[in-house]
Amino acid sequence: MRTISGNSALSLPYWDYYTNPNIPSEFTDQATGNPLYQARTNTNVYNALDLAPFNSDLYNFQRNTSNAFEPQLEGKPHNPVHDIIGGVMTTMRSPTDPIFYLHHCNIDRLTHAWALPDGKGIPYTAFLYSSSTSNPYWAGRHVYASGLTMARSLTYDPSYLNYGYANLDVPTALPLAAAPRREGFIKVQMPSNSHPEASGAAPQEGNFENGPARPIASNRRSLGSALNVDLDERSVTARVKLSAAEKRDLRNAADTARTSGAAKGVPQMVVIVFDKINLREKGKDGGYFYNVYLNLPVGARSAQERQRFLLGTVGAFAIDAASHHGTATIEFPASEKLADMDLSTASDLSVSLVRINGANSPKGKVIKIGEVRVDIVAGDAPLNSSVVTPKPPKACSYNC
Ligand SMILES: [Cu+2]
């Protein structure tokens, strides 16, 4: 960007929504010709925020390892900030809204802040990738476009790319729901019982037809599914009925995950699949997303209680990212969650989609999921944590 702009001092600001969940006013000023203004569905992202990525028990960095930071951060707040802001931010053209860069700089800053303390399960690399000391995770190059590439190892630490952040604190509290704008709004602390999930009510069970257990691919079998799950402004639970044989398979997969050790890398043999997803016209402008839970018990009120059952989130942004020719498939690894549940008395599996809204959100049908499926995938070897070298002390060499 410095090369393109011809400004060697160019730097990008970040928007710390954990301090103020309102989009900075420079971006919402509709003055004629303000290049930072865009039509957006919402300007306050409070309901997209979550402290779970900063829980002390998250040890690993990359997805497909257990207790991993990256998928947690993507699940919330990364994707829901796209979804709640809405407009072009819910699409793969989101970089055409200037707020995209402030969002992504903050995601980068939060990632670096999380990674800084030593002893985390982050694959290590020196500045230049070396086959003897670097973890293979960092081998190769990111390819952004033809002729536009960057060595993966350079993205290990901001100092490798000659930038840094003045504030490297991870969030420890949610902000005021209606934080003061710089013009001087009155501070209003959101009462704790007005959080969208504070009622603890389990979403009502929808009346969905069940799909049969069947082979899906050579290494993949469906244990059952719920068909044609239509999502609107209400939260809903889809029940997947399982036969005795399928329940046994599920328990075996959970036992394998349980015995393979929490911090090590769990074979993700059970996957909850949202297949044949269609984003309906009414859903395309965002303003909402859904928390996706597995076997959410009635009465789990606190965010901490519910976290045990949270598979991730789904909204217009993730669907657009996964779309090919109009329909999308999104998968949630579930072995780790199942390993933590008592399955001895479980009769069926339930997948709950809890709707979360911004101040402006659409009513009516927004998303159709053709099939909510429970798949068992064979041959997924557990990721071996021995390839993870803990970050050495003082790896940060710039602005730290
Ligand atoms: Cu993004």
Residues whose N, C-alpha, C, O or C-beta is under 5 A from the ligand:
A	BS01	CU	none
